[in-house]
Amino acid sequence: MGQGTRLAAGDGAADGSALQLKAFTRKLAALEEGPARAGAAARALAALPAEAAVRVVAALARSAGAEARAAMAAVGQALVGPDAALLYDHLAEVYAVAAAQDLLEVSSLLVSPPAHRAWVPPRDRDSRLAPLTLGHKKTLARTHRDPDLLARLAAEGEPTVVRELLRNPLLTEPFAVRIASRRPMRPETLRLLAESRRWRTRPAVMLALVRNPYAEPALALKLVAVLPAAELAELGRDGTVHPLLRATAARLARARVVAGT
């Protein structure tokens, strides 16, 4: 095959990848953020050959565009949500392709390293919360405005209480950042925060969560590519976070500089 023929074939492959990326992103952008978009992401990735799926996800991760970041968030949700079963038979091949091509921005989505810091349940119960029933805690979480009490409820980490707390209309973004930053913090509470439709689209909240050493790395790694470029660069220089998080963030920060986005 001559050089001209090889170049033409390469250009054709590049054009095909660009079209796949454009179609994937637009399809997800047309859907409401949440289960519908995550399910569509799972089905679309499952329908692509492993090599094409890797190219699409890598390109999304490197882009700082709003649509690409929204699509990347849906990919992360697809990997942990109810539609993840659609991808089970596909993920081993996707990981192998990504690892072979040293595409950390893709392979890091598919691993579950141990937590940077293990959460140990406190030996003593919170004296302010101990006398309260579960129903009382849920009511306080849903309606109260006392930041100290809400922080205590978040730290205790009873899932049904935390869900009510995250729906509290009085909860502000700075306080959600405070919850995401609190150490020690139950990993389950941080997971619920990441799953909250209200808060998972707030970069400040997600950056605080990703930087929390008590967050499950498998969860945090799925949030890295959704962060804006400045936050990625900051995370890539943070020596306190999980090494894989730091390496992934640094690589994506460099890729976005090269891409001029």
C-alpha positions as CSV (number, residue, x, y, z in Angstrom):
1,M,0.0,0.0,0.0
2,G,1.4,3.4,-1.0
3,Q,1.9,6.3,1.3
4,G,-1.1,8.2,-0.3
5,T,-3.3,5.2,0.2
6,R,-2.2,4.9,3.9
7,L,-2.8,8.6,4.5
8,A,-6.3,8.4,2.9
9,A,-7.1,5.4,5.1
10,G,-5.9,7.2,8.2
11,D,-7.9,10.3,7.3
12,G,-11.0,8.1,6.8
13,A,-10.5,6.5,10.2
14,A,-10.1,9.9,11.8
15,D,-13.2,11.2,10.1
16,G,-15.2,8.1,11.2
17,S,-14.0,8.6,14.8
18,A,-15.0,12.2,14.7
19,L,-18.5,11.3,13.4
20,Q,-18.9,8.7,16.1
21,L,-17.9,11.2,18.8
22,K,-20.3,13.9,17.4
23,A,-23.2,11.4,17.1
24,F,-22.6,10.1,20.6
25,T,-22.3,13.5,22.2
26,R,-25.4,14.9,20.5
27,K,-27.5,11.9,21.3
28,L,-26.8,12.3,25.0
29,A,-27.2,16.1,24.9
30,A,-30.7,15.7,23.7
31,L,-31.7,13.7,26.8
32,E,-32.4,15.0,30.3
33,E,-29.5,14.6,32.8
34,G,-30.0,11.5,34.9
35,P,-31.0,7.9,34.3
36,A,-32.2,8.4,30.7
37,R,-28.9,9.9,29.6
38,A,-26.8,7.3,31.6
39,G,-28.9,4.5,30.1
40,A,-28.4,5.8,26.6
41,A,-24.6,6.1,27.2
42,A,-24.5,2.5,28.3
43,R,-26.4,1.3,25.3
44,A,-24.4,3.4,22.9
45,L,-21.0,2.2,24.3
46,A,-22.2,-1.4,24.3
47,A,-23.0,-1.1,20.6
48,L,-19.5,0.1,19.6
49,P,-16.5,-2.1,19.0
50,A,-14.0,-1.9,21.9
51,E,-11.6,0.2,19.9
52,A,-14.2,2.7,18.9
53,A,-15.6,2.9,22.4
54,V,-12.1,3.7,23.7
55,R,-11.6,6.4,21.1
56,V,-14.9,8.0,21.9
57,V,-14.4,8.0,25.7
58,A,-10.8,9.2,25.4
59,A,-11.9,12.1,23.2
60,L,-14.7,13.1,25.6
61,A,-12.4,13.0,28.6
62,R,-9.9,15.3,26.8
63,S,-12.5,17.9,25.8
64,A,-13.5,20.8,28.0
65,G,-16.7,21.5,26.0
66,A,-19.9,21.6,28.0
67,E,-21.6,18.9,25.9
68,A,-18.5,16.6,26.1
69,R,-18.3,17.0,29.9
70,A,-22.0,16.2,30.2
71,A,-21.6,13.1,28.1
72,M,-18.6,12.1,30.2
73,A,-20.6,12.4,33.3
74,A,-23.2,10.1,31.8
75,V,-20.5,7.6,30.9
76,G,-19.4,7.6,34.5
77,Q,-23.0,7.1,35.7
78,A,-23.5,4.4,33.2
79,L,-20.6,2.4,34.6
80,V,-22.1,2.3,38.1
81,G,-25.8,2.5,37.4
82,P,-28.5,-0.1,36.7
83,D,-27.6,-0.1,33.0
84,A,-24.0,-1.2,33.7
85,A,-25.1,-4.8,33.1
86,L,-25.3,-3.9,29.4
87,L,-21.5,-3.3,29.4
88,Y,-20.2,-6.2,31.6
89,D,-19.2,-8.4,28.7
90,H,-17.6,-5.4,26.9
91,L,-15.6,-3.8,29.6
92,A,-12.7,-6.3,29.8
93,E,-12.0,-5.8,26.1
94,V,-12.4,-2.0,26.5
95,Y,-9.9,-2.0,29.4
96,A,-7.4,-4.2,27.4
97,V,-7.5,-1.8,24.5
98,A,-7.2,1.3,26.7
99,A,-4.3,-0.2,28.7
100,A,-2.5,-1.3,25.5
101,Q,-2.7,2.2,24.2
102,D,-1.7,3.8,27.6
103,L,-5.0,5.7,27.7
104,L,-5.1,6.3,31.4
105,E,-8.2,8.5,31.0
106,V,-10.1,5.5,29.9
107,S,-8.5,2.6,31.8
108,S,-8.8,4.5,35.1
109,L,-12.6,4.4,34.7
110,L,-12.6,0.6,34.9
111,V,-10.5,-0.1,38.0
112,S,-11.2,-0.1,41.8
113,P,-8.0,0.6,43.7
114,P,-8.1,0.6,47.5
115,A,-9.1,3.8,49.3
116,H,-6.3,6.3,50.0
117,R,-7.5,6.3,53.6
118,A,-9.8,3.7,55.1
119,W,-12.8,4.9,57.1
120,V,-13.0,3.5,60.6
121,P,-16.4,3.8,62.4
122,P,-16.2,6.0,65.5
123,R,-16.2,4.1,68.8
124,D,-18.6,6.5,70.4
125,R,-21.9,7.7,69.0
126,D,-22.5,11.4,68.6
127,S,-24.0,12.6,71.9
128,R,-26.3,15.1,70.2
129,L,-27.7,12.5,67.8
130,A,-27.8,9.4,70.0
131,P,-31.2,10.1,71.6
132,L,-32.9,10.8,68.3
133,T,-35.0,8.2,66.4
134,L,-34.4,7.6,62.7
135,G,-37.6,9.4,61.8
136,H,-36.6,12.4,63.8
137,K,-33.2,12.5,62.1
138,K,-34.8,12.3,58.7
139,T,-37.2,15.2,59.6
140,L,-34.3,17.4,60.8
141,A,-32.2,16.5,57.8
142,R,-35.0,17.5,55.5
143,T,-36.1,20.8,57.2
144,H,-33.3,22.1,59.5
145,R,-30.9,24.9,58.8
146,D,-28.4,24.5,61.7
147,P,-25.1,23.8,59.8
148,D,-23.5,22.0,62.8
149,L,-26.5,19.6,63.1
150,L,-26.6,18.9,59.4
151,A,-22.8,18.3,59.4
152,R,-23.3,15.8,62.2
153,L,-26.1,14.0,60.4
154,A,-23.9,13.8,57.2
155,A,-20.9,12.4,59.2
156,E,-23.1,9.8,60.9
157,G,-23.9,8.7,57.4
158,E,-27.2,6.8,57.7
159,P,-28.2,6.6,54.0
160,T,-31.9,7.4,54.4
161,V,-31.0,10.4,56.5
162,V,-28.3,11.6,54.1
163,R,-30.7,11.4,51.1
164,E,-33.2,13.7,53.0
165,L,-30.4,16.1,53.9
166,L,-29.3,16.4,50.3
167,R,-32.8,17.3,49.3
168,N,-33.0,20.0,52.0
169,P,-33.9,23.3,50.1
170,L,-31.9,25.2,52.7
171,L,-28.7,23.4,51.8
172,T,-26.3,25.7,50.1
173,E,-23.4,24.9,47.7
174,P,-20.8,26.0,50.3
175,F,-22.3,23.6,52.8
176,A,-22.4,20.8,50.2
177,V,-18.7,21.5,49.7
178,R,-18.2,21.3,53.5
179,I,-19.9,17.9,53.5
180,A,-17.7,16.7,50.6
181,S,-14.6,18.0,52.3
182,R,-15.2,16.7,55.8
183,R,-12.7,14.2,57.1
184,P,-13.2,11.6,58.3
185,M,-16.4,10.9,56.3
186,R,-18.3,7.7,55.6
187,P,-17.7,6.7,51.9
188,E,-21.4,6.0,51.6
189,T,-22.2,9.6,52.3
190,L,-19.8,10.8,49.7
191,R,-21.3,8.3,47.2
192,L,-24.8,9.6,47.9
193,L,-23.5,13.2,47.3
194,A,-22.0,12.1,43.9
195,E,-25.3,10.4,43.0
196,S,-27.4,13.5,44.0
197,R,-28.9,15.1,40.8
198,R,-28.8,18.4,42.6
199,W,-25.1,18.4,43.5
200,R,-23.3,16.2,41.0
201,T,-23.2,19.0,38.4
202,R,-21.5,21.5,40.7
203,P,-17.8,21.5,40.0
204,A,-16.8,22.9,43.4
205,V,-18.7,20.1,45.2
206,M,-17.3,17.4,43.0
207,L,-13.7,18.7,43.3
208,A,-14.0,18.6,47.1
209,L,-15.4,15.0,46.9
210,V,-12.6,13.8,44.5
211,R,-10.0,15.3,46.9
212,N,-11.4,13.6,50.0
213,P,-9.2,10.6,50.8
214,Y,-12.2,8.8,52.2
215,A,-14.0,8.8,48.9
216,E,-14.0,5.4,47.0
217,P,-11.4,5.8,44.3
218,A,-13.6,3.9,41.8
219,L,-16.2,6.6,42.3
220,A,-13.7,9.6,42.3
221,L,-12.0,8.4,39.1
222,K,-15.3,8.6,37.3
223,L,-15.7,12.2,38.3
224,V,-12.2,13.5,37.3
225,A,-12.9,14.1,33.6
226,V,-16.0,16.0,34.4
227,L,-14.0,18.7,36.2
228,P,-13.1,22.0,34.4
229,A,-9.5,22.5,33.2
230,A,-8.3,24.7,36.1
231,E,-9.6,22.2,38.6
232,L,-7.9,19.4,36.8
233,A,-4.6,21.2,36.8
234,E,-5.0,21.9,40.5
235,L,-5.8,18.2,41.2
236,G,-2.9,17.0,39.1
237,R,-0.5,18.9,41.5
238,D,-2.1,17.7,44.7
239,G,0.2,15.4,46.5
240,T,-2.4,14.4,49.0
241,V,-4.9,12.6,46.7
242,H,-4.8,9.1,45.4
243,P,-1.8,8.7,43.0
244,L,-4.0,7.4,40.2
245,L,-6.4,10.3,40.6
246,R,-3.5,12.7,40.5
247,A,-1.9,11.0,37.4
248,T,-5.3,11.0,35.5
249,A,-6.0,14.6,36.3
250,A,-2.5,15.7,35.3
251,R,-2.7,13.9,32.0
252,L,-6.1,15.3,31.2
253,A,-5.0,18.8,32.1
254,R,-2.1,18.5,29.7
255,A,-4.3,17.1,26.9
256,R,-6.7,20.0,27.2
257,V,-3.8,22.5,27.0
258,V,-2.6,20.7,23.8
259,A,-6.1,20.7,22.3
260,G,-6.4,24.4,23.1
261,T,-9.7,23.9,25.0
